[in-house]
Amino acid sequence: MKTKYSIWQWFVNIILLVIGVFCILPFILLFISSVTDEQSIVRNGYSFFPEAYSLSAYRYLWHDAERIFRAYGITIVITVIGTVVSLIITSLLAYPLSRKDMPMNKFWSFFVFFTMLINGGLVPTYLVYTQLFDFKNTLLALIVPGLLTNAFYVMLMRTFFATSIPAPVIESAKMDGAGEFKTFVQIVLPLSLPILATVGLFQTIHYWNDWFNGMIYVTDSKLFSLQNLLNRILLDIQFLTSSNFAGNQSDSVANIPTETVRMAMAVVGIIPILIAYPFFQKFFVKGLTIGAVKG
Amino acid sequence: MTTIPAGKRIGKYRKYSALFLMMLPGILYIVINNYLPMFGVVIAFKDFNYSKGIFGSDWIGFENFEYLFKTEDALLITRNTILYNVVFIFLNLVIALGVAILLNEVKKRFLSQLYQSVILLPYLISMVIVGYLVFAMLSLETGFVNNTILPMLGIQEISWYSESKYWPYILTLVHIWKSAGYLCVIYLAAIIGIDPEYYEAATIDGASKWQQIKSITIPLIIPVITVMTLLQIGRIFYSDFGLFYQVPLNAGALQSTTNVIDTYVYRALMTLGDVGMSSAAGLYQSFVGFVLVLLSNYIVRKKNSDNALF
């Protein structure tokens, strides 16, 4: 009985180990490729066991770090502003909806919920943001379209406020003469940190990873976020060797280790997420699972 | 007598006006970001002219749709979108459920956590990065597959980015790799929520592992499976734009198997500048998508109203 049991444990663990390795191998290949010698890639391709290692790709990126730092800066700015504004708008909208005494709260809830069922699609949205508002080539284009990416977060917060904040707490705050806004900021929000953190985390990841808005609204490479820079280099390797990048370099274009630089760029792009992942992982999993329960 | 309630009512309105004021930024945002484009779909029935704007352009009825459905593209993108989604939904369900059941069997909590974080890792990465990872595998001259795997099998190198026939498999693999982890975490949470007494009783009765999975685990998490699958079926007319655009590197030669409605709309608008065609395709997608969401929800509600979304 005992042996049979541990055979089952071995079986389960080995299968999961194989699946885990399958999930992680591409990242390892990416990382090793970025520290491989360019010539060895030209001869043998990207490999887990390269002939020669070299940091020349990173040295090259360091020489012309301005564009990367700029892109990082833009990504950080839009992520911070976007997440904060998004949390403010979402919670301000969700709180009144959670109040049973709020007139027409059914109507407004439906008004929000309906946007999850149907949307106008790319073309009208694009025209609204470029024709009605002049968002083309502005940072606003990277922030505004993502503020309430998912009406679901509003519903999630509404449910949290309605179920986790006891009505007597709100009542007694009002008895003490606090206005609605004061009650919200001083009583409701401090009690809602878990949901704020969850939605905040998801919005942070959303803004950090977003490349779509940059791709359609931004053509000026000065405003490229990290993802947009990566996107351009992936689809068009010429972009790497063009203009600013090679501008103040003494190397001729032919000497640029393009294959490794490309991979090094991607590594630079995912390092922050990989470093932060272990810290927010537990929270992230929790957020995913409450998301699956009816909002 | 009547003046007091009236006074109260005014006070009440003043009270709620504060709450309404709080909602206002969100409502305005939703009007601009969601409802305005929703009404903006009327451009699909117009001969769009940039100088006349969305609401000023001339009406042309169904002309844009006639053009769209005369092309072979309409059928192709509809077929691709639906076929991919059907395969994705099915494989995702089987694999995510399987892995979740396995994860639940792991006795060591530490190992179970570790597997879970690794499996979820691809879900966190942007599609642009996924594009790089796939490129490292499939690049013609320098890719890992062409340089290491195919020579081992004695197969000639393949020009992956110009042969469309391989892409249904590649995209399916990439999609599963990226998103099965998410579903897996959800199913695992549902499985963990099952009362252990069921399993204890079953073990006493001598039920095998397989019997327990078949008769306890799966039946008890059916509601979660239904909701998750329903959500995906409702979105069967939509696809992950990044997967179909970034991962094949927007390669023209691959479009017969990688073009879906979302990429078609994007290319028609951004590359060709054809507002009429792209808005017609977009409205086609929104409309059928909407009907499908209502329909799938209706079916589930008829069978079991607890599992319905609304």
Interface residues (C-beta under 8 A of the other chain):
Chain A: W8 Q9 V12 N13 I15 L16 L17 I19 G20 F22 C23 I24 P26 F27 L29 L30 S33 I41 V42 N44 G45 Y46 S47 F48 I88 I89 T90 L92 L93 Y95 P96 L97 R99 M102 P103 W108 F111 V112 F113 T115 L117 I118 N119 G120 G121 L122 V123 P124 T125 Y126 L127 V128 Q131 L132 V144 P145 L147 L148 A151 V154 G179 E180 F181 F184 I205 W208 N209 D210 W211 F212 I216 Q227 L230 N231 L234 L235 E259 R262 M263 A266 G269 I270 I273 Y277 P278 Q281 F284 V285 L288 T289 A292 K294
Chain B: K15 Y16 A18 L19 F20 M22 M23 P25 G26 I27 Y29 I30 I32 N33 N34 Y35 L36 P37 M38 F39 G40 V41 I43 A44 Y50 G53 I54 V99 L102 L103 E105 V106 K107 L111 L114 Y115 Q116 S117 V118 I119 L120 L121 P122 L124 I125 S126 M127 V128 I129 G131 Y132 L133 V134 F135 A136 M137 S139 E141 T142 G143 F144 N146 N147 T148 W177 G181 Y182 V185 I186 A189 K209 V224 V227 M228 F241 G242 Q246 L249 N250 D262 V265 Y266 L269 M270 V275 S278 S279 G282 L283 Q285 S286 G289 F290 V293 L294 L309 F310
